[in-house]
Amino acid sequence: MEIQKGCAYLGIVEPHEYDEIKKTHVYKQVLTKGEFEIPESKPEIEDFSSIVMQITRKKCKLICGPLGDKIIVSGTINLNVMYTAANPQQSVHNVHLSLDVDAFINIKCLEEAHKSFCGCCDVKMYIEWAELEIVDKRKIKGCFLVLITAKCKSVK
């Protein structure tokens, strides 16, 4: 897949934000892929103009397994794709797309006495890298590198 020339990708984690991320106790990177259809109510796509991405964490759940504690994380990547339509009478359009992301992250910061997940970890999700490709006039393929961090707070 190649990055489209002249297309802006907005929503990727900024390099200066890595300083804060490095301070977290644990992290995991997940590569996720998705295919998206342009709805019939929208004109066919010719080229990308800009892509705005945002990731939202939906759920976190602590599980205590035989190989250690894990946080199950669910989130959604939301995309607002501005594109040039294949129809010259309707030049610029946008479409909202979404992709669910599920992962787990191993943690070792909980004491035995605090095995309930009651906000003791600050879990965040970031889009570290993304690439979208036009497959045909109604289909887009996307690949996203998601960074998940968990910073354990002191538990008393």
C-alpha positions in Angstrom: 0.0 0.0 0.0 1.2 3.5 -0.8 0.4 6.7 0.9 -1.6 8.9 -1.5 0.4 12.0 -2.6 -1.0 15.2 -1.3 -3.4 13.5 1.2 -3.2 14.6 4.8 -3.5 12.0 7.6 -4.7 13.8 10.7 -5.0 12.0 14.1 -1.7 10.2 14.2 0.0 10.5 17.7 2.5 13.3 17.6 6.2 12.7 18.3 6.2 15.0 21.4 3.5 12.8 22.9 5.9 9.9 23.1 7.7 11.4 26.1 4.6 10.9 28.2 3.9 7.5 26.7 7.4 6.3 27.6 6.6 7.0 31.3 3.8 4.4 31.3 4.4 1.1 32.9 3.2 -1.1 30.0 2.2 -0.8 26.4 1.2 -2.9 23.4 1.0 -2.3 19.7 -1.7 -3.9 17.6 -1.8 -3.9 13.8 -5.4 -4.1 12.6 -6.8 -4.1 9.1 -10.2 -3.3 7.7 -12.2 -2.9 4.5 -14.7 -0.2 4.0 -17.5 0.3 1.5 -18.6 3.7 0.2 -22.4 3.8 0.7 -24.6 3.8 -2.4 -25.9 7.2 -1.4 -22.4 8.7 -1.9 -20.6 9.1 -5.3 -17.8 6.8 -6.2 -14.3 7.7 -5.0 -11.5 8.8 -7.3 -8.8 10.0 -4.8 -8.4 11.0 -1.1 -8.2 14.7 -0.2 -7.8 14.3 3.6 -8.3 11.7 6.3 -9.1 12.6 9.9 -8.8 9.8 12.4 -9.7 9.5 16.0 -9.6 6.4 18.3 -12.0 6.1 21.2 -11.7 3.6 24.0 -15.0 1.9 24.6 -14.4 -0.7 27.3 -11.7 -2.0 29.6 -11.9 -5.1 31.7 -9.4 -6.7 34.0 -9.0 -10.5 33.9 -6.9 -12.5 36.2 -5.6 -15.5 34.3 -3.1 -18.3 35.0 -0.4 -16.4 33.1 -1.0 -13.1 34.9 -3.3 -10.1 34.9 -4.5 -8.7 31.6 -6.7 -5.7 30.6 -9.0 -6.5 27.7 -9.4 -3.2 25.8 -12.0 -2.4 23.1 -12.0 0.7 21.0 -13.2 2.2 17.7 -11.2 4.0 15.1 -13.4 6.7 13.5 -12.5 8.0 10.1 -13.7 11.1 8.3 -12.5 10.7 4.7 -12.7 13.6 2.4 -12.4 12.5 -1.2 -12.6 13.6 -4.8 -15.6 12.0 -6.4 -15.3 10.2 -9.7 -18.3 12.3 -10.9 -17.1 15.8 -12.0 -20.4 17.5 -11.2 -19.9 16.5 -7.5 -16.3 17.1 -6.8 -15.6 16.8 -3.1 -17.4 14.6 -0.6 -16.8 13.0 2.7 -17.7 9.7 4.3 -17.6 8.6 7.9 -16.2 5.1 8.5 -15.4 3.1 11.6 -13.4 0.0 12.6 -13.5 -1.8 15.9 -10.2 -2.7 17.7 -9.9 -5.3 20.4 -6.7 -6.3 22.2 -5.3 -7.2 25.6 -2.3 -5.8 27.5 -0.4 -7.7 30.2 0.0 -5.9 33.4 2.0 -6.6 36.5 1.3 -3.6 38.6 -1.6 -4.7 40.7 -1.1 -6.0 44.2 -2.8 -9.2 45.3 -5.2 -7.2 47.6 -6.4 -5.0 44.7 -7.6 -7.5 42.1 -10.7 -5.5 41.1 -10.4 -3.1 38.2 -11.7 0.1 39.8 -9.8 2.7 37.9 -6.4 1.8 39.1 -5.0 1.8 35.6 -5.2 4.7 33.1 -5.6 3.0 29.8 -5.2 5.0 26.6 -5.3 4.2 22.9 -3.4 6.1 20.1 -3.2 5.7 16.4 0.6 5.4 15.7 0.5 4.9 12.0 -2.1 4.4 9.3 -2.4 3.8 5.6 -5.4 3.7 3.4 -5.7 2.5 -0.2 -8.5 2.7 -2.8 -9.3 -0.8 -3.9 -12.0 0.2 -6.4 -14.5 3.0 -6.8 -16.6 1.8 -3.8 -14.0 0.0 -1.6 -11.2 1.3 0.7 -8.6 -0.9 2.5 -7.0 0.4 5.7 -4.2 -0.7 7.9 -3.7 0.9 11.4 -1.0 0.5 14.0 -2.7 1.1 17.4 -0.7 1.8 20.5 -2.3 0.9 23.8 -0.8 2.1 27.1 -1.7 1.3 30.7 -0.2 3.4 33.5 -1.0 2.0 36.9 -1.9 4.5 39.6 -0.8 4.0 43.1 -3.5 1.9 45.0 -3.9 2.3 48.7 
